[in-house]
Amino acid sequence: MRSQTLSANIVVFSVLFMVFGGEAPSPSAVYRESDMIGVAAQEPSPSHYWTATLEMTTSHPRPSSARGPTGQGGGVDRVVEHSFKYRIYQNPDGIVRHELVSPPAADSVGTGRDIALYDYEKGVVVAFDRTRPVAVRYQLSDIDKSAFLPQATDLGWREILGFRCRGAENRRQVPKTALIAIRQTWVAIESGFKDPLLDTTKYLRSDGQEEYTAIRVVSNVRRVRLLSQSLFRVPANYKITDVNP
């Protein structure tokens, strides 16, 4: 149950290293160029292209029996379970590309490990691999579209990387588990950069103890003059299947 819960939440939370295990489902559509996510009608605006780096980790507390005399187990109180690095690209239409630049998990299978194209306005993600001409498309959850839900706790404002960021905290029960997820999200909403600069989700057991924590940290945020439009398109020969993760 522990590993199943972790894998399921990593997929929904970040489209990390896979979308679905096993064989890819039968394709329901072949996208023409006009149908592809991120194909823009408007002229590019050089000031609105972005690049950045995204680091994503999941970790859990080190068992007390494994810690040293000072309770720090050799100076480290946490065990990192997964760590990934992505390159972020964003175009003037707000389409965001996450491209995996670190090795995928050794046990990951399925479609959508390498690249994901996010359209936050429409709440749609298309995820695909570099080597196989198949992709999956699915809807983002409400909290992944925007952290500023009516029930969210307003965390106010803070500065991150020189950007004025607004924060929100959301709590939810993780389906089919006893875990409670507490997610704090900080977004530079005045900048136009779509991804949260800092996003931390702590998963707690029913006794209030931490099961594990997932952290997304963005760095190296830069505006650039121009990016290739091919970065924001699914390759024309890819077959795309609609799924519900």
Summary of the structure (lengths in Angstrom):
residues: 245
radius of gyration: 18.7
end to end distance: 17.9
largest distance: 62.9
contacts: 706
relative contact order: 0.24
helix: 12%
strand: 43%
